Amino acid sequence: MPWNEQIDITSSDDSSPSDSEIEVNDVWDCKQPVNDGCDGKQPVDDGCNGKQLINNPTLNQSVKEITSEDALIRRAEMYQDYMKRIPIPTHRGSIIPFTTWMGLGRSVKQLYGQPLHYLTNNLLKQWDKLRIGSEDEQRPLDTIIHPSKAEATIWLIEEVHRRTSSHLHLANLWNFDPMHHTFVDSIFPQL
C-alpha cells in the first residue's frame, strides 16, 4: 500500500468510550500535512506531526495558574475568617496624637495589639494621599480632626471591613497587587 494513502481502522468492539476516557478527537484535530516528504520534496513540518491541538481552555490552562489562583482565594478566605474573629475594642480611653492617618493606624495597632484589616490599611494610605496638595497638608491631622473622632472612625471602618468584606474581593485585589502582603499586618492577638 502506498505511504500517502489513508487507512481507516475500525474496531470490532462497538462499546463507546466511558466518560473517564478522553477521545483523541476531543483533544487533537487530525489533518493531513500539505507535504509529508514521501514524494521527494522537502517535508513541511508544522510542529505537530500532522495533528493540531484544539484550543481547549481546560487543557491549555496551566496547572500553576489554577493552583496559584486557588491558593490565593484560600488564603484570602482564611484571612477574612481570622479577621472576623478578632473583637473590636470597646473601651477606648486614651487620646492618641497623630499627624497622618497611617501614623494613627500604627499607633492604634500598637496600643491595642490588634492588626488592622488590609482594606483599612489601604484606606488610611489613600486618605493620606488625598491631603497632598491641600492647604493643610503640612498641618498635623490631630489639629484638624479630634483624635477621639479619628480613632472612632478607624474602628468603625475596621468593623465594616472585618465583618462584611468578601474573601473573593480580597483575592481579586491581592491578585492585582503583588505587594499586598505589606498591608497585611503581622500582629496575631490571642482569640
Beta strands, then each sheet from edge to edge (+ up, - down):
strand 1: 28-30
strand 2: 51-53
sheet 1: 1+ 2-
end
